[in-house]
């Protein structure tokens, strides 16, 4: 599967400290091989999926027909669902 980050998600990732950003990037790249892994959870309302990395959340959608994963948000847990 192809992996895409929205410009908003890329900006959010750039604002995070390097150590945490590296951990998040590694988890994001693991989505290419298995976007529906044991750590992913479907969000209510059909708004996609999320994975948890410590106190950070990555919200993404999967388009099976186009075989793409689009990262929508990368935020701290207190802000992600607002």
C-alpha positions as CSV (number, residue, x, y, z in Angstrom):
1,X,0.0,0.0,0.0
2,X,1.0,3.6,-0.6
3,X,1.4,5.9,2.3
4,X,0.4,9.6,2.1
5,X,0.6,12.4,4.7
6,X,-1.6,15.4,4.3
7,X,0.3,18.7,4.5
8,X,-1.5,19.4,7.9
9,X,-0.2,16.1,9.3
10,X,3.3,16.8,8.0
11,X,3.3,20.1,9.8
12,X,2.1,18.5,13.0
13,X,4.8,15.9,12.8
14,X,7.5,18.6,12.2
15,X,6.4,20.4,15.5
16,X,7.0,17.3,17.6
17,X,10.4,16.7,19.3
18,X,12.8,14.5,17.3
19,X,12.7,11.4,19.6
20,X,8.9,11.2,19.6
21,X,8.7,12.0,15.9
22,X,11.0,9.1,15.1
23,X,8.8,6.7,17.1
24,X,5.7,8.0,15.4
25,X,7.3,7.7,11.9
26,X,8.3,4.1,12.6
27,X,4.8,3.2,13.5
28,X,3.4,5.0,10.5
29,X,5.7,3.1,8.1
30,X,4.5,-0.2,9.7
31,X,1.0,0.7,8.5
32,X,2.1,0.0,4.9
33,X,2.4,-3.7,5.6
34,X,-0.7,-4.0,7.9
35,X,-3.0,-1.0,8.2
36,X,-5.5,-3.0,10.3
37,X,-3.0,-4.3,12.9
38,X,-3.8,-5.1,16.5
39,X,-3.0,-1.6,17.6
40,X,-5.4,0.1,15.2
41,X,-8.9,1.0,16.2
42,X,-11.8,2.0,14.0
43,X,-13.2,5.4,14.8
44,X,-16.9,6.0,15.2
45,X,-18.9,7.6,12.4
46,X,-16.7,6.0,9.7
47,X,-14.0,8.6,10.1
48,X,-11.1,6.2,9.7
49,X,-8.8,4.5,12.1
50,X,-6.3,5.5,14.7
51,X,-3.1,4.1,16.3
52,X,-1.7,5.1,19.6
53,X,2.0,5.9,20.2
54,X,2.4,6.8,23.9
55,X,0.3,10.0,24.4
56,X,0.1,10.7,20.7
57,X,-2.6,9.6,18.2
58,X,-2.3,9.1,14.5
59,X,-5.7,9.3,12.6
60,X,-5.7,7.8,9.1
61,X,-8.0,6.5,6.4
62,X,-7.6,3.5,4.2
63,X,-8.7,3.3,0.5
64,X,-8.7,-0.3,-0.4
65,X,-9.5,0.3,-4.1
66,X,-6.6,2.7,-4.6
67,X,-4.4,0.9,-2.1
68,X,-3.5,4.1,-0.2
69,X,-3.3,5.0,3.4
70,X,-3.7,8.7,4.1
71,X,-2.5,10.1,7.4
72,X,-4.9,12.9,8.4
73,X,-3.9,14.0,12.0
74,X,-1.0,13.5,14.3
75,X,-1.8,15.0,17.7
76,X,-1.5,14.7,21.4
77,X,-4.3,12.6,22.9
78,X,-5.9,15.6,24.7
79,X,-6.4,17.5,21.3
80,X,-6.9,14.8,18.7
81,X,-10.7,14.2,18.9
82,X,-11.7,17.9,19.2
